[in-house]
Amino acid sequence: MSYKIAIIVGSLRKDSLNRKVARSICGLRGDNLDCSMIEIGDLPLYNQDLDSNPPEQWTRFRQQVAAADGVLFCSPEYNRGIPGVLKNAIDVGSRPYGQSVFDKKPAAIVTASPGAIGGFGSNHQIRQACVFLNMPMMQQPEAYLGHVTDDSFDEGGCLKEGPLKDLVTVLAHAFHDWVEMIHRSRQLLAEDAAHAAQGAKEHA
Ligand SMILES: Cc1cc2nc3c(=O)[nH]c(=O)nc-3n(C[C@H](O)[C@H](O)[C@H](O)COP(=O)(O)O)c2cc1C
């Protein structure tokens, strides 16, 4: 089954490595993951005073995430942490209080860096915020993509054949299965509840 995936890239750079990784993932699962990149560079900084009359960019972003079946974060690490632009997007989507568009959305995180530890610090800061926001977060495979450079991609901007592409392919398959498991489980629980309610009515 095909699922709508909102991809949020934590880099605004035109030639972002993380954007290229995201683009490659979109290609890898073809019909099974219907991916859209959600832009975050135009989101005004989150300010609670604006909740009663939100900027149109916040509304657009919230609607795009709300329409998705799952969220994939692809992000660099800035100074061993989450880039500010991505944290701002998470904050915008999480509010107003009680109306978070991230609530219950299955998610996965990929961090890519030319450095050796593949954005480990950023990956776990994103994870921390998402767990708080009640997003079922895929645990495995973890994706700290180290030693990623422009040379990791072909002229079309997709990952070249090799271990990096192999790992990302495994991740794309696992993420599809994760999103499917969460959605199917919820559907079965809802059917069980409806069945139980019907049974109770008949015995009343
Ligand atoms: C402000 C800033 C801080 C950075 N801090 C880190 C870091 O903590 N760890 C790391 O691996 N790379 C760090 N880098 C290097 C980035 O990994 C590198 O620029 C990468 O290409 C950014 O991702 P992008 O290509 O998707 O834009 C930093 C880069 C910038 C601009």
The ligand as a Tripos MOL2 file, in Angstrom:
@<TRIPOS>MOLECULE
LIG
   31    33     1     0     0
SMALL
NO_CHARGES

@<TRIPOS>ATOM
      1 C1         26.8100   26.1280   11.4810 C.3       1 LIG1
      2 C2         27.3690   24.7860   11.1100 C.ar      1 LIG1
      3 C3         27.6650   23.8850   12.1040 C.ar      1 LIG1
      4 C4         28.1170   22.5950   11.7790 C.ar      1 LIG1
      5 N1         28.3260   21.6870   12.7770 N.ar      1 LIG1
      6 C5         28.5710   20.4020   12.4570 C.ar      1 LIG1
      7 C6         28.5630   19.3820   13.4540 C.ar      1 LIG1
      8 O1         28.3590   19.6200   14.6200 O.2       1 LIG1
      9 N2         28.7730   18.1040   13.0700 N.ar      1 LIG1
     10 C7         28.9810   17.7720   11.7410 C.ar      1 LIG1
     11 O2         29.1520   16.5850   11.4460 O.2       1 LIG1
     12 N3         29.0100   18.7110   10.7860 N.ar      1 LIG1
     13 C8         28.7950   20.0110   11.0990 C.ar      1 LIG1
     14 N4         28.7580   20.9790   10.1280 N.ar      1 LIG1
     15 C9         29.0860   20.6040    8.7490 C.3       1 LIG1
     16 C10        27.8640   20.0610    8.0350 C.3       1 LIG1
     17 O3         27.7370   18.6820    8.3370 O.3       1 LIG1
     18 C11        28.0300   20.2460    6.5300 C.3       1 LIG1
     19 O4         28.1240   21.5990    6.2190 O.3       1 LIG1
     20 C12        26.8900   19.5900    5.7860 C.3       1 LIG1
     21 O5         27.1640   19.6170    4.4030 O.3       1 LIG1
     22 C13        25.5930   20.3150    6.0580 C.3       1 LIG1
     23 O6         24.5120   19.5730    5.5670 O.3       1 LIG1
     24 P1         23.8220   19.9210    4.1800 P.3       1 LIG1
     25 O7         24.8420   19.5690    3.0900 O.co2     1 LIG1
     26 O8         22.6370   19.0610    4.1010 O.co2     1 LIG1
     27 O9         23.5280   21.3930    4.1450 O.co2     1 LIG1
     28 C14        28.3320   22.2570   10.4240 C.ar      1 LIG1
     29 C15        28.0470   23.1930    9.4330 C.ar      1 LIG1
     30 C16        27.5700   24.4340    9.7650 C.ar      1 LIG1
     31 C17        27.2140   25.4170    8.6560 C.3       1 LIG1
@<TRIPOS>BOND
     1     1     2 1
     2     2     3 ar
     3     2    30 ar
     4     3     4 ar
     5     4     5 ar
     6     4    28 ar
     7     5     6 ar
     8     6     7 ar
     9     6    13 1
    10     7     8 2
    11     7     9 ar
    12     9    10 ar
    13    10    11 2
    14    10    12 ar
    15    12    13 ar
    16    13    14 ar
    17    14    15 1
    18    14    28 ar
    19    15    16 1
    20    16    17 1
    21    16    18 1
    22    18    19 1
    23    18    20 1
    24    20    21 1
    25    20    22 1
    26    22    23 1
    27    23    24 1
    28    24    25 2
    29    24    26 1
    30    24    27 1
    31    28    29 ar
    32    29    30 ar
    33    30    31 1
@<TRIPOS>SUBSTRUCTURE
     1 LIG1         1 GROUP 0 **** ****
